[in-house]
Amino acid sequence: MPKEIQKDFIYQGDCLEILKQIPDQSVDLVFADPPYNMQTEGELLRSDGSSFSGVSDKWDKFESLHEYDDFSKQWLAECRRVLKYEKFN
């Protein structure tokens, strides 16, 4: 990743690695579609009664809820760090 952020460009890769290279308070907006840890065992039903089979893709697999929570806290902390904000009195 270049030292300066390219405008109108999509960076692909490990979100934590990329976010750590972005300067503090330099981003106007973060649009996130994170893993939701939607692995299921057995049948899961939606509110309308239809079946939901969960997600089995590698990007959504975590060894434990603790690992998922740690990952979520890390990427959210990095987003907070890079987002611009005004301090209010």
N, CA, C and O atoms as a Tinker XYZ file with bonds, in Angstrom:
   356  protein
     1  N      0.849000   -1.183000    0.000000    73     2
     2  CA     0.000000    0.000000    0.000000    64     1     3
     3  C      0.890000    1.240000    0.000000    63     2     4     5
     4  O      1.856000    1.312000    0.760000    81     3
     5  N      0.571000    2.208000   -0.845000    73     3     6
     6  CA     1.381000    3.427000   -0.877000    64     5     7
     7  C      1.245000    4.222000    0.419000    63     6     8     9
     8  O      0.294000    4.038000    1.179000    81     7
     9  N      2.213000    5.110000    0.660000    73     7    10
    10  CA     2.187000    5.911000    1.881000    64     9    11
    11  C      1.019000    6.893000    1.870000    63    10    12    13
    12  O      0.555000    7.309000    2.931000    81    11
    13  N      0.548000    7.262000    0.706000    73    11    14
    14  CA    -0.575000    8.172000    0.586000    64    13    15
    15  C     -1.787000    7.380000    0.097000    63    14    16    17
    16  O     -1.651000    6.502000   -0.755000    81    15
    17  N     -2.944000    7.677000    0.619000    73    15    18
    18  CA    -4.159000    6.967000    0.237000    64    17    19
    19  C     -4.596000    7.426000   -1.143000    63    18    20    21
    20  O     -4.682000    8.624000   -1.413000    81    19
    21  N     -4.872000    6.465000   -2.012000    73    19    22
    22  CA    -5.397000    6.783000   -3.324000    64    21    23
    23  C     -6.898000    6.999000   -3.215000    63    22    24    25
    24  O     -7.600000    6.195000   -2.602000    81    23
    25  N     -7.388000    8.068000   -3.800000    73    23    26
    26  CA    -8.828000    8.322000   -3.818000    64    25    27
    27  C     -9.461000    7.482000   -4.911000    63    26    28    29
    28  O     -8.830000    7.178000   -5.923000    81    27
    29  N    -10.726000    7.108000   -4.694000    73    27    30
    30  CA   -11.483000    6.335000   -5.674000    64    29    31
    31  C    -10.778000    5.028000   -6.039000    63    30    32    33
    32  O    -10.694000    4.659000   -7.210000    81    31
    33  N    -10.282000    4.349000   -5.031000    73    31    34
    34  CA    -9.552000    3.101000   -5.240000    64    33    35
    35  C     -9.981000    2.106000   -4.168000    63    34    36    37
    36  O    -10.167000    2.480000   -3.010000    81    35
    37  N    -10.133000    0.871000   -4.541000    73    35    38
    38  CA   -10.507000   -0.167000   -3.588000    64    37    39
    39  C     -9.263000   -0.994000   -3.267000    63    38    40    41
    40  O     -8.642000   -1.579000   -4.154000    81    39
    41  N     -8.916000   -1.029000   -1.987000    73    39    42
    42  CA    -7.800000   -1.848000   -1.538000    64    41    43
    43  C     -8.333000   -3.220000   -1.166000    63    42    44    45
    44  O     -9.304000   -3.327000   -0.417000    81    43
    45  N     -7.719000   -4.256000   -1.676000    73    43    46
    46  CA    -8.125000   -5.616000   -1.359000    64    45    47
    47  C     -7.020000   -6.296000   -0.570000    63    46    48    49
    48  O     -5.837000   -6.149000   -0.877000    81    47
    49  N     -7.423000   -7.041000    0.448000    73    47    50
    50  CA    -6.450000   -7.751000    1.255000    64    49    51
    51  C     -6.954000   -7.908000    2.667000    63    50    52    53
    52  O     -8.138000   -7.709000    2.942000    81    51
    53  N     -6.063000   -8.260000    3.551000    73    51    54
    54  CA    -6.394000   -8.420000    4.955000    64    53    55
    55  C     -6.722000   -7.036000    5.521000    63    54    56    57
    56  O     -5.878000   -6.140000    5.509000    81    55
    57  N     -7.940000   -6.869000    6.012000    73    55    58
    58  CA    -8.380000   -5.544000    6.458000    64    57    59
    59  C     -7.497000   -4.988000    7.566000    63    58    60    61
    60  O     -7.229000   -3.786000    7.590000    81    59
    61  N     -7.042000   -5.832000    8.480000    73    59    62
    62  CA    -6.206000   -5.330000    9.573000    64    61    63
    63  C     -4.859000   -4.844000    9.061000    63    62    64    65
    64  O     -4.352000   -3.822000    9.524000    81    63
    65  N     -4.275000   -5.566000    8.112000    73    63    66
    66  CA    -2.986000   -5.138000    7.550000    64    65    67
    67  C     -3.128000   -3.814000    6.805000    63    66    68    69
    68  O     -2.282000   -2.929000    6.933000    81    67
    69  N     -4.194000   -3.684000    6.035000    73    67    70
    70  CA    -4.396000   -2.458000    5.259000    64    69    71
    71  C     -4.747000   -1.286000    6.165000    63    70    72    73
    72  O     -4.176000   -0.206000    6.017000    81    71
    73  N     -5.671000   -1.478000    7.097000    73    71    74
    74  CA    -6.063000   -0.391000    8.000000    64    73    75
    75  C     -4.873000    0.136000    8.803000    63    74    76    77
    76  O     -4.780000    1.341000    9.036000    81    75
    77  N     -3.976000   -0.730000    9.224000    73    75    78
    78  CA    -2.829000   -0.303000   10.031000    64    77    79
    79  C     -1.880000    0.610000    9.258000    63    78    80    81
    80  O     -1.062000    1.305000    9.861000    81    79
    81  N     -1.981000    0.614000    7.934000    73    79    82
    82  CA    -1.114000    1.457000    7.111000    64    81    83
    83  C     -1.742000    2.814000    6.791000    63    82    84    85
    84  O     -1.101000    3.666000    6.176000    81    83
    85  N     -2.974000    3.011000    7.200000    73    83    86
    86  CA    -3.676000    4.263000    6.916000    64    85    87
    87  C     -3.452000    5.236000    8.069000    63    86    88    89
    88  O     -3.583000    4.863000    9.235000    81    87
    89  N     -3.114000    6.480000    7.744000    73    87    90
    90  CA    -2.871000    7.468000    8.808000    64    89    91
    91  C     -4.110000    7.724000    9.669000    63    90    92    93
    92  O     -5.243000    7.554000    9.219000    81    91
    93  N     -3.871000    8.132000   10.906000    73    91    94
    94  CA    -4.944000    8.486000   11.830000    64    93    95
    95  C     -5.823000    9.584000   11.229000    63    94    96    97
    96  O     -5.338000   10.482000   10.541000    81    95
    97  N     -7.110000    9.493000   11.500000    73    95    98
    98  CA    -8.094000   10.513000   11.139000    64    97    99
    99  C     -7.936000   11.015000    9.703000    63    98   100   101
   100  O     -7.909000   12.222000    9.461000    81    99
   101  N     -7.832000   10.085000    8.759000    73    99   102
   102  CA    -7.627000   10.464000    7.360000    64   101   103
   103  C     -8.725000    9.961000    6.432000    63   102   104   105
   104  O     -8.644000   10.154000    5.219000    81   103
   105  N     -9.744000    9.323000    6.981000    73   103   106
   106  CA   -10.787000    8.703000    6.162000    64   105   107
   107  C    -12.149000    9.287000    6.537000    63   106   108   109
   108  O    -12.467000    9.444000    7.716000    81   107
   109  N    -12.946000    9.607000    5.516000    73   107   110
   110  CA   -14.279000   10.171000    5.758000    64   109   111
   111  C    -15.318000    9.103000    6.057000    63   110   112   113
   112  O    -16.255000    9.351000    6.816000    81   111
   113  N    -15.169000    7.929000    5.479000    73   111   114
   114  CA   -16.192000    6.903000    5.601000    64   113   115
   115  C    -15.572000    5.519000    5.519000    63   114   116   117
   116  O    -14.683000    5.273000    4.704000    81   115
   117  N    -16.042000    4.628000    6.360000    73   115   118
   118  CA   -15.671000    3.220000    6.269000    64   117   119
   119  C    -16.950000    2.452000    5.988000    63   118   120   121
   120  O    -17.915000    2.537000    6.747000    81   119
   121  N    -16.953000    1.707000    4.905000    73   119   122
   122  CA   -18.078000    0.835000    4.580000    64   121   123
   123  C    -17.591000   -0.582000    4.837000    63   122   124   125
   124  O    -16.651000   -1.047000    4.192000    81   123
   125  N    -18.219000   -1.257000    5.763000    73   123   126
   126  CA   -17.742000   -2.579000    6.162000    64   125   127
   127  C    -18.786000   -3.661000    5.912000    63   126   128   129
   128  O    -19.981000   -3.455000    6.119000    81   127
   129  N    -18.317000   -4.794000    5.470000    73   127   130
   130  CA   -19.138000   -5.997000    5.326000    64   129   131
   131  C    -18.330000   -7.122000    5.968000    63   130   132   133
   132  O    -17.780000   -7.980000    5.277000    81   131
   133  N    -18.267000   -7.103000    7.298000    73   131   134
   134  CA   -17.391000   -8.042000    7.996000    64   133   135
   135  C    -17.970000   -9.449000    8.063000    63   134   136   137
   136  O    -19.151000   -9.655000    7.780000    81   135
   137  N    -17.149000  -10.405000    8.432000    73   135   138
   138  CA   -17.683000  -11.735000    8.723000    64   137   139
   139  C    -18.687000  -11.627000    9.873000    63   138   140   141
   140  O    -18.513000  -10.811000   10.778000    81   139
   141  N    -19.714000  -12.434000    9.834000    73   139   142
   142  CA   -20.744000  -12.383000   10.863000    64   141   143
   143  C    -20.752000  -13.623000   11.740000    63   142   144   145
   144  O    -21.642000  -13.787000   12.574000    81   143
   145  N    -19.771000  -14.498000   11.560000    73   143   146
   146  CA   -19.665000  -15.716000   12.372000    64   145   147
   147  C    -20.997000  -16.475000   12.347000    63   146   148   149
   148  O    -21.565000  -16.806000   13.388000    81   147
   149  N    -21.468000  -16.734000   11.143000    73   147   150
   150  CA   -22.780000  -17.356000   10.970000    64   149   151
   151  C    -22.680000  -18.852000   10.670000    63   150   152   153
   152  O    -23.473000  -19.402000    9.905000    81   151
   153  N    -21.720000  -19.479000   11.271000    73   151   154
   154  CA   -21.618000  -20.928000   11.140000    64   153   155
   155  C    -22.673000  -21.551000   12.038000    63   154   156   157
   156  O    -22.855000  -21.133000   13.182000    81   155
   157  N    -23.351000  -22.530000   11.527000    73   155   158
   158  CA   -24.404000  -23.155000   12.312000    64   157   159
   159  C    -24.235000  -24.669000   12.310000    63   158   160   161
   160  O    -23.664000  -25.247000   11.385000    81   159
   161  N    -24.724000  -25.270000   13.323000    73   159   162
   162  CA   -24.788000  -26.724000   13.393000    64   161   163
   163  C    -26.267000  -27.075000   13.488000    63   162   164   165
   164  O    -26.980000  -26.538000   14.336000    81   163
   165  N    -26.727000  -27.965000   12.632000    73   163   166
   166  CA   -28.135000  -28.311000   12.632000    64   165   167
   167  C    -28.938000  -27.277000   11.875000    63   166   168   169
   168  O    -28.373000  -26.421000   11.195000    81   167
   169  N    -30.237000  -27.351000   11.989000    73   167   170
   170  CA   -31.122000  -26.464000   11.256000    64   169   171
   171  C    -31.390000  -25.181000   12.040000    63   170   172   173
   172  O    -31.616000  -25.203000   13.250000    81   171
   173  N    -31.359000  -24.080000   11.323000    73   171   174
   174  CA   -31.668000  -22.782000   11.897000    64   173   175
   175  C    -32.807000  -22.192000   11.076000    63   174   176   177
   176  O    -32.756000  -22.202000    9.846000    81   175
   177  N    -33.823000  -21.684000   11.741000    73   175   178
   178  CA   -34.991000  -21.154000   11.034000    64   177   179
   179  C    -35.050000  -19.640000   11.138000    63   178   180   181
   180  O    -34.777000  -19.058000   12.188000    81   179
   181  N    -35.416000  -19.011000   10.020000    73   179   182
   182  CA   -35.667000  -17.569000   10.012000    64   181   183
   183  C    -37.025000  -17.304000   10.649000    63   182   184   185
   184  O    -37.787000  -18.235000   10.907000    81   183
   185  N    -37.326000  -16.040000   10.900000    73   183   186
   186  CA   -38.600000  -15.685000   11.539000    64   185   187
   187  C    -39.813000  -16.076000   10.684000    63   186   188   189
   188  O    -40.911000  -16.264000   11.205000    81   187
   189  N    -39.602000  -16.197000    9.359000    73   187   190
   190  CA   -40.712000  -16.597000    8.493000    64   189   191
   191  C    -40.835000  -18.115000    8.364000    63   190   192   193
   192  O    -41.689000  -18.605000    7.626000    81   191
   193  N    -39.989000  -18.860000    9.077000    73   191   194
   194  CA   -40.050000  -20.320000    9.074000    64   193   195
   195  C    -39.173000  -20.983000    8.037000    63   194   196   197
   196  O    -39.039000  -22.207000    8.039000    81   195
   197  N    -38.559000  -20.195000    7.133000    73   195   198
   198  CA   -37.680000  -20.793000    6.127000    64   197   199
   199  C    -36.351000  -21.194000    6.762000    63   198   200   201
   200  O    -35.940000  -20.640000    7.782000    81   199
   201  N    -35.699000  -22.153000    6.146000    73   199   202
   202  CA   -34.452000  -22.703000    6.681000    64   201   203
   203  C    -33.260000  -21.843000    6.294000    63   202   204   205
   204  O    -33.202000  -21.310000    5.186000    81   203
   205  N    -32.320000  -21.713000    7.201000    73   203   206
   206  CA   -31.066000  -20.990000    6.959000    64   205   207
   207  C    -29.932000  -21.948000    7.241000    63   206   208   209
   208  O    -29.849000  -22.516000    8.331000    81   207
   209  N    -29.053000  -22.134000    6.262000    73   207   210
   210  CA   -27.999000  -23.125000    6.424000    64   209   211
   211  C    -26.689000  -22.545000    6.954000    63   210   212   213
   212  O    -25.726000  -23.287000    7.147000    81   211
   213  N    -26.635000  -21.259000    7.187000    73   211   214
   214  CA   -25.419000  -20.656000    7.719000    64   213   215
   215  C    -24.399000  -20.401000    6.623000    63   214   216   217
   216  O    -24.707000  -20.493000    5.435000    81   215
   217  N    -23.201000  -20.084000    7.030000    73   215   218
   218  CA   -22.114000  -19.775000    6.111000    64   217   219
   219  C    -20.990000  -20.763000    6.348000    63   218   220   221
   220  O    -20.629000  -21.039000    7.492000    81   219
   221  N    -20.441000  -21.290000    5.280000    73   219   222
   222  CA   -19.345000  -22.248000    5.439000    64   221   223
   223  C    -18.061000  -21.778000    4.765000    63   222   224   225
   224  O    -17.103000  -22.543000    4.662000    81   223
   225  N    -18.031000  -20.522000    4.301000    73   223   226
   226  CA   -16.847000  -19.988000    3.632000    64   225   227
   227  C    -15.715000  -19.751000    4.629000    63   226   228   229
   228  O    -15.959000  -19.457000    5.799000    81   227
   229  N    -14.485000  -19.880000    4.160000    73   227   230
   230  CA   -13.303000  -19.746000    5.015000    64   229   231
   231  C    -13.245000  -18.386000    5.724000    63   230   232   233
   232  O    -12.846000  -18.314000    6.886000    81   231
   233  N    -13.642000  -17.308000    5.031000    73   231   234
   234  CA   -13.542000  -15.966000    5.607000    64   233   235
   235  C    -14.468000  -15.777000    6.803000    63   234   236   237
   236  O    -14.309000  -14.812000    7.551000    81   235
   237  N    -15.418000  -16.663000    6.999000    73   235   238
   238  CA   -16.363000  -16.528000    8.112000    64   237   239
   239  C    -16.157000  -17.593000    9.179000    63   238   240   241
   240  O    -17.033000  -17.811000   10.016000    81   239
   241  N    -15.016000  -18.252000    9.156000    73   239   242
   242  CA   -14.775000  -19.311000   10.135000    64   241   243
   243  C    -13.829000  -18.826000   11.230000    63   242   244   245
   244  O    -12.763000  -18.271000   10.961000    81   243
   245  N    -14.246000  -19.049000   12.450000    73   243   246
   246  CA   -13.446000  -18.700000   13.620000    64   245   247
   247  C    -13.432000  -19.898000   14.549000    63   246   248   249
   248  O    -14.410000  -20.642000   14.627000    81   247
   249  N    -12.339000  -20.083000   15.243000    73   247   250
   250  CA   -12.204000  -21.224000   16.151000    64   249   251
   251  C    -13.150000  -21.132000   17.341000    63   250   252   253
   252  O    -13.580000  -22.146000   17.889000    81   251
   253  N    -13.464000  -19.902000   17.730000    73   251   254
   254  CA   -14.311000  -19.721000   18.917000    64   253   255
   255  C    -14.973000  -18.349000   18.859000    63   254   256   257
   256  O    -14.589000  -17.494000   18.061000    81   255
   257  N    -15.957000  -18.156000   19.703000    73   255   258
   258  CA   -16.600000  -16.855000   19.814000    64   257   259
   259  C    -15.598000  -15.812000   20.317000    63   258   260   261
   260  O    -15.651000  -14.650000   19.911000    81   259
   261  N    -14.699000  -16.222000   21.188000    73   259   262
   262  CA   -13.660000  -15.326000   21.706000    64   261   263
   263  C    -12.764000  -14.834000   20.560000    63   262   264   265
   264  O    -12.434000  -13.649000   20.505000    81   263
   265  N    -12.372000  -15.725000   19.651000    73   263   266
   266  CA   -11.536000  -15.338000   18.511000    64   265   267
   267  C    -12.289000  -14.351000   17.608000    63   266   268   269
   268  O    -11.710000  -13.379000   17.123000    81   267
   269  N    -13.576000  -14.609000   17.389000    73   267   270
   270  CA   -14.390000  -13.717000   16.574000    64   269   271
   271  C    -14.512000  -12.340000   17.239000    63   270   272   273
   272  O    -14.391000  -11.315000   16.568000    81   271
   273  N    -14.750000  -12.316000   18.542000    73   271   274
   274  CA   -14.847000  -11.051000   19.276000    64   273   275
   275  C    -13.540000  -10.269000   19.189000    63   274   276   277
   276  O    -13.559000   -9.058000   18.969000    81   275
   277  N    -12.408000  -10.947000   19.360000    73   275   278
   278  CA   -11.102000  -10.284000   19.273000    64   277   279
   279  C    -10.897000   -9.660000   17.893000    63   278   280   281
   280  O    -10.475000   -8.509000   17.780000    81   279
   281  N    -11.200000  -10.429000   16.848000    73   279   282
   282  CA   -11.064000   -9.914000   15.486000    64   281   283
   283  C    -11.955000   -8.682000   15.295000    63   282   284   285
   284  O    -11.514000   -7.673000   14.745000    81   283
   285  N    -13.196000   -8.769000   15.746000    73   283   286
   286  CA   -14.137000   -7.652000   15.587000    64   285   287
   287  C    -13.649000   -6.409000   16.321000    63   286   288   289
   288  O    -13.730000   -5.303000   15.786000    81   287
   289  N    -13.154000   -6.578000   17.520000    73   287   290
   290  CA   -12.642000   -5.436000   18.290000    64   289   291
   291  C    -11.448000   -4.803000   17.591000    63   290   292   293
   292  O    -11.305000   -3.580000   17.597000    81   291
   293  N    -10.590000   -5.621000   16.989000    73   291   294
   294  CA    -9.400000   -5.101000   16.308000    64   293   295
   295  C     -9.771000   -4.265000   15.093000    63   294   296   297
   296  O     -9.276000   -3.148000   14.934000    81   295
   297  N    -10.651000   -4.801000   14.220000    73   295   298
   298  CA   -10.946000   -4.032000   13.008000    64   297   299
   299  C    -11.785000   -2.804000   13.334000    63   298   300   301
   300  O    -11.641000   -1.775000   12.674000    81   299
   301  N    -12.651000   -2.887000   14.327000    73   299   302
   302  CA   -13.435000   -1.710000   14.711000    64   301   303
   303  C    -12.544000   -0.624000   15.321000    63   302   304   305
   304  O    -12.761000    0.562000   15.075000    81   303
   305  N    -11.556000   -1.017000   16.107000    73   303   306
   306  CA   -10.618000   -0.046000   16.692000    64   305   307
   307  C     -9.817000    0.649000   15.598000    63   306   308   309
   308  O     -9.578000    1.854000   15.671000    81   307
   309  N     -9.401000   -0.110000   14.583000    73   307   310
   310  CA    -8.656000    0.496000   13.476000    64   309   311
   311  C     -9.541000    1.451000   12.686000    63   310   312   313
   312  O     -9.081000    2.514000   12.271000    81   311
   313  N    -10.800000    1.091000   12.472000    73   311   314
   314  CA   -11.719000    1.995000   11.772000    64   313   315
   315  C    -11.890000    3.288000   12.558000    63   314   316   317
   316  O    -11.874000    4.376000   11.981000    81   315
   317  N    -12.049000    3.174000   13.848000    73   315   318
   318  CA   -12.198000    4.366000   14.686000    64   317   319
   319  C    -10.954000    5.248000   14.600000    63   318   320   321
   320  O    -11.055000    6.474000   14.564000    81   319
   321  N     -9.797000    4.624000   14.569000    73   319   322
   322  CA    -8.544000    5.372000   14.515000    64   321   323
   323  C     -8.407000    6.140000   13.210000    63   322   324   325
   324  O     -7.951000    7.283000   13.223000    81   323
   325  N     -8.790000    5.544000   12.078000    73   323   326
   326  CA    -8.580000    6.196000   10.784000    64   325   327
   327  C     -9.675000    7.187000   10.415000    63   326   328   329
   328  O     -9.466000    8.044000    9.556000    81   327
   329  N    -10.837000    7.083000   11.050000    73   327   330
   330  CA   -11.941000    7.975000   10.711000    64   329   331
   331  C    -11.700000    9.402000   11.206000    63   330   332   333
   332  O    -11.222000    9.621000   12.319000    81   331
   333  N    -12.041000   10.357000   10.355000    73   331   334
   334  CA   -11.976000   11.767000   10.749000    64   333   335
   335  C    -13.119000   12.047000   11.710000    63   334   336   337
   336  O    -14.193000   11.458000   11.592000    81   335
   337  N    -12.895000   12.925000   12.639000    73   335   338
   338  CA   -13.960000   13.340000   13.539000    64   337   339
   339  C    -13.608000   14.699000   14.129000    63   338   340   341
   340  O    -12.445000   15.095000   14.203000    81   339
   341  N    -14.648000   15.384000   14.540000    73   339   342
   342  CA   -14.455000   16.659000   15.215000    64   341   343
   343  C    -14.685000   16.451000   16.692000    63   342   344   345
   344  O    -15.597000   15.725000   17.088000    81   343
   345  N    -13.877000   17.074000   17.495000    73   343   346
   346  CA   -14.072000   17.002000   18.940000    64   345   347
   347  C    -15.095000   18.051000   19.332000    63   346   348   349
   348  O    -14.981000   19.223000   18.971000    81   347
   349  N    -16.090000   17.610000   20.073000    73   347   350
   350  CA   -17.131000   18.516000   20.530000    64   349   351
   351  C    -16.903000   18.862000   21.990000    63   350   352   353
   352  O    -16.472000   18.017000   22.774000    81   351
   353  N    -17.188000   20.088000   22.352000    73   351   354
   354  CA   -17.036000   20.509000   23.748000    64   353   355
   355  C    -18.272000   20.174000   24.533000    63   354   356
   356  O    -18.336000   20.451000   25.731000    81   355
